[in-house]
């Protein structure tokens, strides 16, 4: 179940003063089971990009292939695609509408045509996966805290059993504790279910610890694509487009410059600490 | 999809019309609307068309954009045309079929009514396309200032209007976002009968209302934090002042009014040939 984009272009409001070339000739392939981070500055086209993955936006030109099939083909089952590629929007809590949490999470499975019992089963499983406490199942979603609302919204997508989970800035507006909790939960999900996870963010720090591949977007173009170590080795270029490598990258580079025998590959604090200890023992 | 709605929106561009004082645009738009109703003859409409055409081409707003603004009135337009076509009687009968009769007068009225409605919307769209919401409010406030003497809260009304205008695109964008989010959850807004469709709107309307209230609350808070307390003693950073171009705009519009009035009055009514 791989997703591939081939030479995708997207232009907003063509022919008016608001015309904007949001995606420029983007090609990429994401294999099943990967944990990918898409990173870019505000307006770099990352949100536009992910809306192409489940056919919410139609590329001005180019192809989007899901499982080898072009989703723009006549008669392609978009509904099926959308239940396989689950998309969690930015501030997903703003889409909650039901009277209680459980019913809101049931909305997705219900649209898939499942029976009431099956819906509830899916909903309970999904809420459990995101670590939402059972005692609040019957509460109004509007009375929950920000972090809890977000869990409910993410569960609303998970209840549809997607094969690919796309999250647009899932940590925006959360405090550091809520942020870490959500990210840990997502990583846990990825490990448990083996689904493809695509995480969109503008913070390197956030995703460096979790993902196995980073795609950097800049002004609608794919700028870098590779494993975190490789992407962070271009930290000078990243700075030029208003992004930054994680702070440990800078620490390691500084240490090396001052004559310490450390490798600059470390991307997480843990790795950095090990590397520094190693250099002292040698 | 929903973002295609352009009525009442500002279209940024560099043009003589954009640079005019908002008061001029409001008054002249009103005069233009009046002009559509004080005459009802072919020459009158020709003059109105020329005038509107000149203004549109000067404004540098794409015609496509203005035509798009007509979309919301299509149903009203069709209704008017059909009603006038079949119900107005007079002159020779052109078509007679079962209970339907189309007369010369009916055809005339329905065509003129349609043109009138279209020009009405186009004329007022040109004003909103070329005037920023802030400009519009400032202009309106200054024009209506005399009403303050009879205790009409002019500033408040103007402020409410500008907020309402400003929120149209915000709420449209919000609707678009919520719709997409629900489509991503498998919602279906396009199939089913009218009741099913109305029911399918709940997942959009509830979050939309919640968000509208939240935004209203935030805005009120932000205004209060900046010590906003109404129009009393409030000064402007850029006070409105008439310039030469504004006087010319008035002169041209008044000449247009006189011409169209004269034409409606003195040119023989029936220049319409069937």
Contacts between the chains, C-beta under 8 A, distances in Angstrom:
chain1	res1	chain2	res2	distance
A	13	B	3	7.9
A	15	B	62	7.3
A	15	B	64	7.2
A	16	B	11	7.9
A	16	B	62	6.5
A	16	B	65	6.3
A	17	B	11	6.4
A	17	B	12	5.8
A	17	B	13	6.2
A	51	B	180	7.1
A	54	B	184	6.3
A	56	B	180	5.1
A	56	B	183	6.4
A	56	B	184	6.5
A	79	B	186	6.5
A	79	B	188	7.6
A	82	B	183	6.9
A	82	B	184	5.8
A	82	B	186	6.2
A	83	B	186	5.8
A	86	B	184	7.2
A	87	B	181	8.0
A	87	B	184	4.4
A	89	B	177	6.8
A	89	B	180	7.1
A	89	B	181	4.8
A	89	B	184	7.2
A	92	B	181	6.8
A	94	B	177	7.8
A	94	B	178	7.0
A	94	B	181	7.9
A	94	B	207	5.6
A	94	B	210	7.5
A	94	B	211	5.8
A	95	B	178	5.7
A	95	B	181	4.1
A	95	B	182	6.4
A	95	B	185	7.8
A	95	B	203	7.6
A	95	B	207	5.4
A	96	B	207	6.7
A	97	B	202	6.5
A	97	B	203	5.0
A	97	B	206	3.7
A	97	B	207	5.2
A	107	B	182	7.9
A	107	B	185	5.7
A	107	B	186	7.9
A	107	B	187	7.6
A	107	B	203	6.8
A	108	B	185	4.4
A	108	B	186	5.5
A	111	B	185	6.4
A	111	B	186	3.1
A	111	B	187	5.9
A	111	B	188	6.9
A	112	B	186	5.7
A	142	B	210	6.9
A	156	B	185	6.1
A	157	B	184	7.3
A	157	B	185	6.7
A	160	B	185	7.0
A	160	B	186	6.6
